[in-house]
Amino acid sequence: MNNEYVIGADIGGSHITAALVNLHSGAVVDDSKVKVPVNAGADADDILSRWTSALDEVCTAANGQVAAIGIAMPGPFDYEGGISQIKGVAKYESLYGMNIRTALQTSVPFAGDIYFENDASCFALGEAWSGEGAGCSKMVAVTLGTGLGGTFLHNNRIQHEGEGVPPEGYIYHLPYKDGIAEDYISSRWLLNEYHQRTGNRLAEVKCLGELAEKGDDTALQLFAELGHTLGEVLHPWLAKFQAERMVIGGNIRKAHPYFLPALDKCLSAHGISTSVHISNRGENSALSGAAWICKSILDNINAR
């Protein structure tokens, strides 16, 4: 097997992206990248055939000579067992209870192992390895999109417990006002609030960002509120964890000119010195992070 590369894959709600990733640098080989659209509401065979298609294309281009496959997968999911536990979230429900590792191994022309990790955690690991968090001991990564993802890293290791780490290492479920953080920090909140305040319904957050760019007062106010809320939710944890950096990803990150000032102001008011960075690697961070999972496991195997 070629120990220079692994395949990193990122499974989203509407597609799968896969590519070769250099095991030494974490760099994604852009020429190898394959993106296949997926209907998350389709039956299991259709979904798996599309995932297999993307992995197969990258694997074939590398003549099957890769050390492993790492997959960034949304939860809930049994990452160690490779079994989907996704249910009640309107995506990939047809896969519930299936062993995805076994299903892929029987379809992809590849003799190595397949490893899984949470997609938000893979983003964090990718940024820590070769992105905005490189060289940082304690880092918190946040993904702002349909939902609110968060991962706490110490020396490139995911923290699920310990000083300054929220329950299970997640932030979406932290209490806030009359609900949880994700109720107030997500594309869903932005779009619903804009509709409630203006009577106009927008199709996606990108439209809200375009309105903010044009100086729309409501759009600007909503992004400012989101930034402030993110600071209110996170500042106690950033302080206790003694985070050096916070790296922000997800689709909403593109609107950072409109929410970052409010976030910085809130953190400063609470005496937080954690520096805030916006990821510019996009999906490549998740691909690198999925590859890091492979690297960590392979290193442990080789050290025995």
Rosetta silent file (secondary structure, phi, psi, omega in degrees, C-alpha in Angstrom):
SEQUENCE: MNNEYVIGADIGGSHITAALVNLHSGAVVDDSKVKVPVNAGADADDILSRWTSALDEVCTAANGQVAAIGIAMPGPFDYEGGISQIKGVAKYESLYGMNIRTALQTSVPFAGDIYFENDASCFALGEAWSGEGAGCSKMVAVTLGTGLGGTFLHNNRIQHEGEGVPPEGYIYHLPYKDGIAEDYISSRWLLNEYHQRTGNRLAEVKCLGELAEKGDDTALQLFAELGHTLGEVLHPWLAKFQAERMVIGGNIRKAHPYFLPALDKCLSAHGISTSVHISNRGENSALSGAAWICKSILDNINAR
SCORE:     score description
SCORE:     0.000 S_00000001
   1 L     0.000  149.037  177.464    0.000    0.000    0.000 S_00000001
   2 L   -81.076  115.988 -178.099    1.113    3.601   -0.628 S_00000001
   3 L   -88.834    9.815  178.638    1.792    5.175    2.748 S_00000001
   4 L   -86.715  -27.618 -172.568    2.002    8.669    1.278 S_00000001
   5 E  -135.552  151.894  166.578   -1.739    9.171    0.781 S_00000001
   6 E  -128.958  170.042  173.044   -5.143    8.310    2.164 S_00000001
   7 E   -98.420  126.178  172.753   -8.590    9.155    0.840 S_00000001
   8 E  -105.150  136.454 -179.911  -10.434   11.797    2.810 S_00000001
   9 E  -132.865  145.595  178.145  -14.188   12.106    2.298 S_00000001
  10 E  -126.179  119.843  179.675  -16.777   14.574    3.576 S_00000001
  11 E  -101.860  116.410  178.342  -20.438   13.603    3.595 S_00000001
  12 L  -106.591 -173.734 -178.470  -22.830   16.529    3.644 S_00000001
  13 L   -75.273  -13.477 -176.556  -26.589   16.783    3.428 S_00000001
  14 L  -133.394    2.372 -175.560  -26.579   17.116   -0.361 S_00000001
  15 E  -166.112  170.359  166.279  -23.305   15.618   -1.593 S_00000001
  16 E  -127.786  135.964  174.127  -20.144   13.643   -0.914 S_00000001
  17 E  -118.701  135.422  178.986  -16.696   15.009   -1.662 S_00000001
  18 E  -137.550  150.166 -179.451  -13.632   12.761   -1.735 S_00000001
  19 E  -163.532  162.042  171.798   -9.964   13.356   -2.530 S_00000001
  20 E   -76.055  141.492  177.965   -6.447   12.124   -1.939 S_00000001
  21 E  -129.460  131.756  178.899   -4.767   13.689    1.090 S_00000001
  22 E   -69.943  124.865 -175.597   -1.029   13.729    1.748 S_00000001
  23 L   -71.722  -17.936 -178.141   -0.331   11.904    5.019 S_00000001
  24 L   -90.021  -36.150 -174.316    2.726   14.021    5.816 S_00000001
  25 L  -111.103  -18.688 -174.439    1.366   17.525    5.251 S_00000001
  26 L    80.638    5.527 -178.711   -2.412   17.198    5.340 S_00000001
  27 L   -74.570  136.348  177.198   -2.578   18.836    1.920 S_00000001
  28 E   -86.284  131.823  176.310   -5.526   17.898   -0.285 S_00000001
  29 L   -81.505   96.998 -171.962   -4.654   16.912   -3.849 S_00000001
  30 H   -60.420  -33.457 -179.263   -7.153   19.165   -5.577 S_00000001
  31 H   -65.500  -18.817 -177.970   -6.790   17.436   -8.961 S_00000001
  32 H   -93.666   -3.491 -170.935   -8.055   14.230   -7.372 S_00000001
  33 L   -70.945  134.274  178.642  -11.172   15.783   -5.842 S_00000001
  34 E  -127.099  133.350  178.741  -14.525   14.257   -6.774 S_00000001
  35 E  -126.270  124.263 -177.683  -17.916   15.671   -5.784 S_00000001
  36 E  -123.035  126.985  177.932  -21.106   13.671   -6.279 S_00000001
  37 E   -68.243  145.406 -179.073  -24.612   15.001   -5.498 S_00000001
  38 L  -135.711  136.205  172.417  -26.685   12.912   -3.097 S_00000001
  39 L   -91.076  105.873 -175.498  -30.378   12.964   -2.252 S_00000001
  40 L   -66.165  -12.423  178.665  -30.338   12.512    1.533 S_00000001
  41 L   -98.506    4.769 -177.596  -33.977   11.433    1.430 S_00000001
  42 L   -77.607  175.659  177.685  -33.417    8.614   -1.057 S_00000001
  43 L   -75.219  167.633 -173.574  -33.394    4.901   -0.293 S_00000001
  44 H   -59.660  -42.302 -177.407  -30.289    3.229    1.089 S_00000001
  45 H   -61.811  -41.670 -179.083  -29.167    1.689   -2.207 S_00000001
  46 H   -65.741  -45.705 -179.781  -29.261    5.016   -4.012 S_00000001
  47 H   -62.348  -49.198 -177.423  -27.330    6.839   -1.282 S_00000001
  48 H   -64.992  -33.925  179.239  -24.692    4.133   -0.922 S_00000001
  49 H   -66.060  -35.005  179.456  -24.225    3.873   -4.687 S_00000001
  50 H   -75.023  -40.544  175.456  -23.415    7.579   -4.869 S_00000001
  51 H   -61.573  -44.220  179.954  -21.035    7.443   -1.907 S_00000001
  52 H   -62.184  -40.161 -179.166  -19.388    4.401   -3.481 S_00000001
  53 H   -57.951  -45.651 -179.275  -19.123    6.158   -6.842 S_00000001
  54 H   -66.047  -47.399 -179.436  -17.104    9.040   -5.371 S_00000001
  55 H   -64.540  -40.028 -179.443  -14.787    6.810   -3.344 S_00000001
  56 H   -62.843  -40.982 -178.001  -14.364    4.408   -6.247 S_00000001
  57 H   -64.881  -43.023  179.050  -13.335    7.190   -8.634 S_00000001
  58 H   -69.242  -41.567 -179.518  -10.630    8.516   -6.317 S_00000001
  59 H   -63.177  -43.079  179.692   -9.476    5.022   -5.409 S_00000001
  60 H   -64.571  -40.449  178.791   -9.279    3.982   -9.065 S_00000001
  61 H   -62.240  -28.192  179.209   -7.289    7.110   -9.958 S_00000001
  62 L   -95.996   12.030 -178.471   -4.782    6.095   -7.273 S_00000001
  63 L    56.309   29.237  178.967   -4.744    2.490   -8.539 S_00000001
  64 L    70.646    3.778 -174.504   -6.140    1.424   -5.186 S_00000001
  65 L   -93.638   69.254  174.796   -2.788    2.225   -3.615 S_00000001
  66 L  -129.067  152.149 -172.285   -3.848    4.256   -0.596 S_00000001
  67 L   -75.380  -29.939 -177.074   -3.269    3.443    3.062 S_00000001
  68 E  -171.325  172.086  173.273   -6.838    3.989    4.303 S_00000001
  69 E  -122.246  129.297  175.472  -10.101    5.887    3.821 S_00000001
  70 E  -115.309  135.742 -175.429  -11.294    8.438    6.357 S_00000001
  71 E  -126.431  124.247  172.951  -14.849    9.745    6.261 S_00000001
  72 E   -84.492  115.349 -170.240  -16.253   12.866    7.919 S_00000001
  73 E  -124.733  133.364  175.702  -19.806   11.837    8.770 S_00000001
  74 L   -68.278  153.924  179.576  -22.680   13.771   10.331 S_00000001
  75 L   -98.773  177.075    0.022  -24.190   12.328   13.495 S_00000001
  76 L   -74.434  141.153 -173.730  -25.690   10.634   15.270 S_00000001
  77 E  -156.959  139.988  173.011  -23.370    7.821   14.218 S_00000001
  78 E   -84.484   93.376 -171.750  -21.432    4.997   15.856 S_00000001
  79 L   -66.800  -37.874  179.757  -18.073    6.149   14.545 S_00000001
  80 L   -71.431  -42.226 -178.634  -16.035    3.258   15.893 S_00000001
  81 L   -81.116  -20.186 -179.475  -18.504    0.619   14.773 S_00000001
  82 L    78.912   22.105 -174.831  -19.318    2.320   11.474 S_00000001
  83 E  -107.642  130.270  179.956  -23.058    2.056   12.074 S_00000001
  84 E   -73.635  132.335  175.006  -25.501    4.812   11.169 S_00000001
  85 L  -121.273   20.278 -177.257  -27.746    6.042   13.970 S_00000001
  86 L   -73.503  120.015 -178.070  -29.174    8.935   11.988 S_00000001
  87 L  -158.106  140.187  176.364  -32.875    9.220   12.689 S_00000001
  88 L    76.779   16.898 -179.474  -35.377   12.028   13.110 S_00000001
  89 L  -124.289   13.352  174.050  -33.252   14.663   11.318 S_00000001
  90 L    61.997   29.270  172.576  -34.747   14.418    7.793 S_00000001
  91 L  -155.259  138.490  175.875  -31.579   13.108    6.155 S_00000001
  92 L    56.254   25.937 -178.922  -30.082    9.660    5.568 S_00000001
  93 H   -68.981  -22.549  179.662  -32.803    8.016    7.641 S_00000001
  94 H   -69.641  -11.862 -179.597  -32.933    5.063    5.229 S_00000001
  95 H   -94.986   -0.377 -174.227  -29.461    4.089    6.493 S_00000001
  96 L   -55.288  127.183  178.210  -30.513    3.792   10.134 S_00000001
  97 L    84.485   -5.377 -178.029  -28.964    0.728   11.771 S_00000001
  98 L   -82.568  146.086  172.175  -26.810   -0.157    8.747 S_00000001
  99 E   -85.221  100.075 -175.035  -23.107   -0.962    9.005 S_00000001
 100 H   -70.061  -35.157  178.360  -21.799    1.625    6.550 S_00000001
 101 H   -58.498  -49.649 -179.632  -18.212    0.384    6.807 S_00000001
 102 H   -62.175  -42.524 -179.104  -19.211   -3.096    5.665 S_00000001
 103 H   -61.648  -41.058 -179.163  -21.438   -1.742    2.904 S_00000001
 104 H   -74.439  -38.789 -178.678  -18.647    0.418    1.477 S_00000001
 105 H   -63.614  -29.031  179.494  -15.944   -2.230    1.838 S_00000001
 106 L   -80.420  -11.442 -174.818  -17.970   -4.644   -0.280 S_00000001
 107 L  -113.440  -27.169 -176.781  -18.372   -2.061   -3.056 S_00000001
 108 L   -94.680  131.923 -179.084  -15.130   -0.062   -3.227 S_00000001
 109 L   -73.722   75.237 -171.497  -12.072   -1.759   -4.827 S_00000001
 110 L  -151.920  130.062 -173.156   -9.916   -1.181   -1.778 S_00000001
 111 L   -97.382   -4.241 -176.713   -8.353   -3.664    0.619 S_00000001
 112 L   -88.055 -165.950 -178.018   -7.580   -1.319    3.518 S_00000001
 113 E   -96.596  156.722  177.561   -9.625   -0.026    6.431 S_00000001
 114 E  -118.698  129.706 -177.985  -12.286    2.677    6.531 S_00000001
 115 E  -120.957  149.872 -177.195  -12.523    5.016    9.520 S_00000001
 116 E  -125.208  149.827  171.299  -15.265    7.468   10.521 S_00000001
 117 E  -153.815  158.057  178.958  -15.414   10.615   12.645 S_00000001
 118 E   -55.892  139.269 -175.545  -17.887   13.428   13.268 S_00000001
 119 H   -63.821  -39.157  178.647  -17.852   15.991   10.459 S_00000001
 120 H   -67.242  -36.308  177.977  -17.447   18.985   12.790 S_00000001
 121 H   -68.161  -37.055  177.203  -14.580   17.228   14.561 S_00000001
 122 H   -64.746  -39.502  174.937  -12.919   16.505   11.217 S_00000001
 123 H   -57.371  -45.703 -179.473  -13.141   20.195   10.356 S_00000001
 124 H   -61.889  -46.893 -179.069  -11.400   20.969   13.656 S_00000001
 125 H   -64.118  -38.148  177.637   -8.670   18.387   13.110 S_00000001
 126 H   -64.564  -40.660  178.106   -8.072   19.614    9.567 S_00000001
 127 H   -68.539  -36.271  179.340   -7.683   23.192   10.742 S_00000001
 128 H   -69.845  -32.027 -176.762   -5.362   22.102   13.559 S_00000001
 129 H   -79.814  -48.257 -172.804   -3.224   20.071   11.173 S_00000001
 130 H  -144.872   27.948 -179.498   -2.850   22.387    8.212 S_00000001
 131 L  -130.732 -142.102 -174.453   -5.146   25.374    8.680 S_00000001
 132 L   -69.124  -16.612 -179.240   -5.804   28.298   11.004 S_00000001
 133 L   -99.855    5.503 -176.654   -5.149   26.215   14.115 S_00000001
 134 L   -59.104  132.426  178.560   -1.746   24.876   13.074 S_00000001
 135 L    81.713    6.380 -177.174    0.789   25.009   15.891 S_00000001
 136 L  -100.859  134.107 -178.799   -1.862   25.695   18.513 S_00000001
 137 L   -76.982  -49.880 -179.223   -2.061   23.577   21.686 S_00000001
 138 E  -119.965  120.023 -173.824   -5.644   24.335   22.737 S_00000001
 139 E  -137.903  144.434  172.975   -8.167   25.193   20.061 S_00000001
 140 E  -117.939  127.174  177.439  -11.933   25.390   19.733 S_00000001
 141 E  -110.016  137.005 -178.229  -13.466   24.950   16.284 S_00000001
 142 E  -126.906  133.137  174.359  -16.996   26.111   15.515 S_00000001
 143 E  -113.384  125.056 -178.638  -19.049   25.371   12.416 S_00000001
 144 E  -108.703  113.496 -179.337  -21.901   27.736   11.631 S_00000001
 145 L  -161.021 -135.588  176.647  -24.458   26.383    9.207 S_00000001
 146 L   -55.855  -38.293  174.840  -27.742   24.492    9.276 S_00000001
 147 L  -125.998 -170.473 -178.529  -26.758   23.567   12.810 S_00000001
 148 E  -118.285  111.896  178.706  -24.080   24.563   15.313 S_00000001
 149 E  -104.382  148.986  177.991  -21.012   22.362   15.513 S_00000001
 150 E  -153.434  140.980  179.543  -18.209   22.639   18.038 S_00000001
 151 E  -141.404  135.939  177.507  -15.073   20.696   18.881 S_00000001
 152 E  -105.813  125.587 -178.791  -12.472   21.181   21.612 S_00000001
 153 E  -118.884  138.489  171.562   -8.930   20.074   20.757 S_00000001
 154 E  -128.818  115.238 -176.561   -5.869   19.664   22.970 S_00000001
 155 L    51.625   47.958  176.928   -2.686   18.784   21.088 S_00000001
 156 L    63.090   24.218  175.385   -4.763   17.653   18.108 S_00000001
 157 E  -117.657  133.059  179.796   -6.869   15.316   20.223 S_00000001
 158 E   -67.974  131.100  179.854  -10.652   15.616   20.447 S_00000001
 159 L  -104.862  120.642  177.552  -11.777   16.360   24.000 S_00000001
 160 L  -103.427   -9.676  178.829  -15.113   14.902   25.122 S_00000001
 161 L  -159.037  170.622  178.930  -14.624   15.718   28.786 S_00000001
 162 L   120.470  177.768 -177.991  -12.288   17.562   31.126 S_00000001
 163 L   -60.064  122.465  176.551  -11.741   21.082   32.461 S_00000001
 164 L    81.246    5.257 -179.574  -13.544   23.629   30.319 S_00000001
 165 L  -103.200  125.923  179.851  -15.084   21.038   27.985 S_00000001
 166 L   -64.405  165.841  178.244  -18.914   21.051   27.652 S_00000001
 167 H   -51.123  125.637 -179.751  -20.890   17.817   28.094 S_00000001
 168 H    67.474    0.073  179.863  -19.768   15.313   25.432 S_00000001
 169 H    83.896    9.974 -177.846  -17.545   18.015   23.950 S_00000001
 170 L  -106.377  161.407  178.937  -20.425   19.589   21.976 S_00000001
 171 L  -120.951  -15.833 -174.901  -21.876   23.111   22.063 S_00000001
 172 L   -59.399  -31.194 -172.567  -25.106   22.854   20.063 S_00000001
 173 L   -97.322    7.889  179.829  -27.051   21.641   23.115 S_00000001
 174 L   -66.511  136.940 -178.577  -25.799   24.224   25.625 S_00000001
 175 E   -61.693  137.795  175.292  -28.725   25.981   27.346 S_00000001
 176 E  -153.795  126.729 -177.414  -29.522   29.458   26.062 S_00000001
 177 L    50.911 -123.929 -177.231  -32.584   31.598   26.815 S_00000001
 178 L  -101.333   23.371 -179.567  -35.647   29.332   26.493 S_00000001
 179 E  -154.942 -138.053  177.558  -33.918   26.698   24.401 S_00000001
 180 E  -122.922  167.850 -174.187  -30.456   25.584   23.338 S_00000001
 181 H   -55.457  -41.601 -176.398  -27.624   27.382   21.569 S_00000001
 182 H   -63.094  -24.158  178.083  -28.429   25.918   18.142 S_00000001
 183 H   -65.532  -22.788 -174.131  -31.902   27.471   18.299 S_00000001
 184 L  -118.753   -5.960  179.882  -30.256   30.917   18.175 S_00000001
 185 L  -131.833   84.913 -177.682  -27.024   30.251   16.243 S_00000001
 186 L  -173.196  163.374  176.480  -27.872   28.633   12.912 S_00000001
 187 H   -64.207  -32.595  178.284  -29.064   29.393    9.413 S_00000001
 188 H   -59.428  -45.792  179.694  -32.518   28.288   10.545 S_00000001
 189 H   -63.665  -45.357 -178.638  -32.631   31.053   13.173 S_00000001
 190 H   -58.496  -48.348 -176.229  -31.370   33.703   10.752 S_00000001
 191 H   -69.847  -39.873  178.822  -33.919   32.867    8.051 S_00000001
 192 H   -65.871  -42.112 -179.850  -36.843   32.478   10.463 S_00000001
 193 H   -66.202  -38.932  179.022  -36.048   35.744   12.216 S_00000001
 194 H   -63.822  -40.187  178.586  -35.746   37.635    8.946 S_00000001
 195 H   -64.753  -43.947 -179.071  -39.138   36.315    7.907 S_00000001
 196 H   -64.563  -37.981 -174.664  -40.712   37.245   11.240 S_00000001
 197 H   -84.388  -23.971 -176.014  -39.260   40.751   11.244 S_00000001
 198 H  -120.277  -18.762 -174.490  -39.847   41.654    7.594 S_00000001
 199 L    83.580   -4.015  179.953  -42.507   39.267    6.284 S_00000001
 200 L   -99.789  134.565 -179.704  -40.098   38.231    3.525 S_00000001
 201 L  -103.697  126.020  179.885  -38.938   34.632    3.253 S_00000001
 202 L  -101.710  149.713 -176.012  -35.402   34.003    1.996 S_00000001
 203 L   -78.510  -33.906 -176.218  -34.246   30.753    0.415 S_00000001
 204 L  -156.802  165.108 -177.164  -30.792   30.603    2.010 S_00000001
 205 H   -65.140  -27.098  177.308  -28.363   32.496    4.215 S_00000001
 206 H   -55.371  -38.003  178.493  -26.390   33.540    1.144 S_00000001
 207 H   -64.824  -37.891  179.104  -29.332   35.813    0.277 S_00000001
 208 H   -67.227  -38.876  177.009  -29.158   37.346    3.751 S_00000001
 209 H   -63.140  -38.241  178.457  -25.447   37.972    3.308 S_00000001
 210 H   -66.453  -37.162  176.694  -26.127   39.740    0.008 S_00000001
 211 H   -66.476  -40.473  178.497  -28.712   41.935    1.725 S_00000001
 212 H   -62.558  -39.171  179.460  -26.224   42.771    4.483 S_00000001
 213 H   -63.017  -29.419  179.068  -23.674   43.722    1.845 S_00000001
 214 L   -87.532    0.350  177.159  -26.226   46.165    0.429 S_00000001
 215 L    90.510   16.810  178.653  -26.770   47.687    3.860 S_00000001
 216 L   -62.066  119.822 -173.710  -30.095   46.052    4.766 S_00000001
 217 H   -61.343  -42.731 -178.240  -30.653   47.041    8.409 S_00000001
 218 H   -65.665  -42.978  178.659  -32.488   43.869    9.416 S_00000001
 219 H   -61.992  -45.010  179.556  -29.866   41.604    7.872 S_00000001
 220 H   -62.231  -41.345 -179.795  -27.060   43.535    9.553 S_00000001
 221 H   -65.327  -40.253 -178.778  -28.848   43.418   12.898 S_00000001
 222 H   -65.705  -43.292  178.180  -29.439   39.672   12.680 S_00000001
 223 H   -64.680  -38.492  178.006  -25.798   38.879   11.951 S_00000001
 224 H   -63.951  -41.453  178.237  -24.737   41.157   14.806 S_00000001
 225 H   -64.068  -40.165  178.572  -27.140   39.363   17.168 S_00000001
 226 H   -62.660  -42.997  178.413  -25.801   35.982   16.042 S_00000001
 227 H   -62.419  -43.219  178.822  -22.222   37.099   16.724 S_00000001
 228 H   -63.925  -43.828 -179.759  -23.133   38.401   20.157 S_00000001
 229 H   -62.462  -41.933  178.120  -25.031   35.211   21.010 S_00000001
 230 H   -59.123  -41.323  177.263  -22.088   33.057   19.943 S_00000001
 231 H   -64.865  -41.136  179.683  -19.876   35.055   22.298 S_00000001
 232 H   -64.714  -39.683 -179.326  -22.348   34.734   25.166 S_00000001
 233 H   -70.148  -40.343 -169.879  -22.613   30.980   24.729 S_00000001
 234 H   -92.571  -23.510 -170.557  -18.898   30.316   24.356 S_00000001
 235 H   -57.765  -38.126  178.977  -17.079   32.758   26.615 S_00000001
 236 H   -63.858  -35.321 -177.375  -17.346   30.661   29.818 S_00000001
 237 H   -77.030  -37.346  177.071  -15.956   27.610   28.015 S_00000001
 238 H   -62.728  -37.884  179.752  -13.195   29.489   26.237 S_00000001
 239 H   -69.027  -48.287 -177.841  -12.066   30.851   29.604 S_00000001
 240 H   -67.242  -37.825 -178.596  -12.166   27.515   31.442 S_00000001
 241 H   -77.080  -19.135 -176.256  -10.554   25.602   28.590 S_00000001
 242 L    59.821   47.943 -178.594   -7.940   28.359   28.168 S_00000001
 243 L   -67.588  132.639  176.791   -8.365   28.208   24.419 S_00000001
 244 L   -80.480  -39.016 -177.815   -5.644   29.934   22.443 S_00000001
 245 E  -138.399  151.287  168.581   -7.647   30.117   19.229 S_00000001
 246 E  -122.907  126.379 -179.812  -11.168   29.732   17.967 S_00000001
 247 E  -112.030  129.781 -175.991  -11.546   28.812   14.302 S_00000001
 248 E  -110.106  128.754  175.737  -14.878   29.352   12.583 S_00000001
 249 E  -128.703 -164.395 -176.992  -16.086   27.371    9.574 S_00000001
 250 L    90.046  164.210 -174.797  -19.390   26.460    7.958 S_00000001
 251 H   -62.924  -32.106 -177.915  -21.321   28.337    5.296 S_00000001
 252 H   -69.156  -18.647  179.928  -22.242   31.240    7.602 S_00000001
 253 H   -56.696  -26.992 -178.331  -18.521   32.007    8.035 S_00000001
 254 H   -64.305  -19.101  178.693  -18.688   33.788    4.649 S_00000001
 255 H   -96.299   21.227 -174.581  -20.734   36.519    6.380 S_00000001
 256 H   -59.199  -28.092  177.330  -18.020   37.111    8.996 S_00000001
 257 H   -59.583  -20.696 -174.606  -17.673   40.837    8.213 S_00000001
 258 H  -101.337  -19.428  177.770  -21.174   41.228    9.675 S_00000001
 259 H  -112.809  -20.026 -175.546  -21.008   38.994   12.771 S_00000001
 260 H   -65.642  -40.329  178.528  -17.328   39.040   13.738 S_00000001
 261 H   -58.362  -41.866  179.852  -17.278   42.584   15.231 S_00000001
 262 H   -67.880  -37.792  177.469  -20.130   41.716   17.618 S_00000001
 263 H   -64.199  -48.961  179.502  -18.449   38.427   18.551 S_00000001
 264 H   -59.741  -41.223 -179.075  -15.109   40.131   19.236 S_00000001
 265 H   -64.222  -42.225 -179.721  -16.819   42.844   21.284 S_00000001
 266 H   -65.014  -46.602 -179.788  -18.669   40.290   23.406 S_00000001
 267 H   -63.083  -40.980  179.157  -15.551   38.194   24.065 S_00000001
 268 H   -63.149  -39.446 -179.789  -13.546   41.297   24.921 S_00000001
 269 H   -63.741  -26.143  179.143  -16.229   42.445   27.362 S_00000001
 270 L   -96.977    8.532  176.369  -15.853   39.132   29.187 S_00000001
 271 L    73.457   25.851 -179.042  -12.067   39.386   29.275 S_00000001
 272 L   -89.578  126.027 -178.340  -11.483   36.569   26.766 S_00000001
 273 L   -99.203    0.615  178.841   -8.114   36.745   25.004 S_00000001
 274 L   -56.435  127.805  177.961   -8.767   33.805   22.638 S_00000001
 275 E   -80.922  141.988 -177.468   -7.972   34.896   19.072 S_00000001
 276 E  -107.359  128.575 -178.835  -10.720   34.303   16.510 S_00000001
 277 E  -125.165  143.991  177.129   -9.852   33.053   13.023 S_00000001
 278 E  -102.281  125.992  179.690  -12.045   32.457    9.980 S_00000001
 279 L   -65.955  138.942  175.528  -11.284   29.328    7.989 S_00000001
 280 L  -117.894   12.531 -175.961  -10.449   29.899    4.333 S_00000001
 281 L   -96.428  -10.790  179.750  -10.022   26.216    3.417 S_00000001
 282 L    58.012 -135.011 -175.502  -13.697   25.357    3.021 S_00000001
 283 L   -67.409  -19.834 -178.536  -14.369   21.664    2.584 S_00000001
 284 H   -61.015  -28.481  179.208  -10.652   20.838    2.476 S_00000001
 285 H   -65.120  -42.353  178.178  -10.467   21.074    6.260 S_00000001
 286 H   -65.378  -38.355  178.200  -12.952   18.232    6.699 S_00000001
 287 H   -64.305  -45.029  177.805  -11.064   16.161    4.114 S_00000001
 288 H   -63.654  -40.871  179.922   -7.754   16.773    5.910 S_00000001
 289 H   -64.449  -38.961  176.441   -9.367   16.010    9.269 S_00000001
 290 H   -63.713  -37.064  177.079  -10.761   12.715    7.999 S_00000001
 291 H   -68.327  -34.781  178.822   -7.255   11.894    6.793 S_00000001
 292 H   -62.077  -36.779  176.726   -5.843   12.818   10.220 S_00000001
 293 H   -58.950  -45.411  177.261   -8.049   10.136   11.783 S_00000001
 294 H   -60.909  -46.738 -178.152   -6.447    7.613    9.433 S_00000001
 295 H   -58.642  -44.984 -178.291   -2.966    8.934   10.197 S_00000001
 296 H   -61.644  -43.949 -178.626   -3.490    8.686   13.967 S_00000001
 297 H   -69.870  -42.763  179.645   -4.708    5.095   13.776 S_00000001
 298 H   -64.441  -39.373  177.448   -2.018    4.026   11.295 S_00000001
 299 H   -61.373  -42.240  178.889    0.702    5.635   13.438 S_00000001
 300 H   -64.107  -40.509  178.821   -0.549    3.698   16.462 S_00000001
 301 H   -64.044  -44.400 -177.421   -0.574    0.438   14.490 S_00000001
 302 H   -69.496  -23.746 -178.187    2.953    1.024   13.164 S_00000001
 303 H   -80.803  -12.821 -178.265    4.230    1.878   16.650 S_00000001
 304 L   -72.515    0.000    0.000    3.233   -1.510   18.069 S_00000001
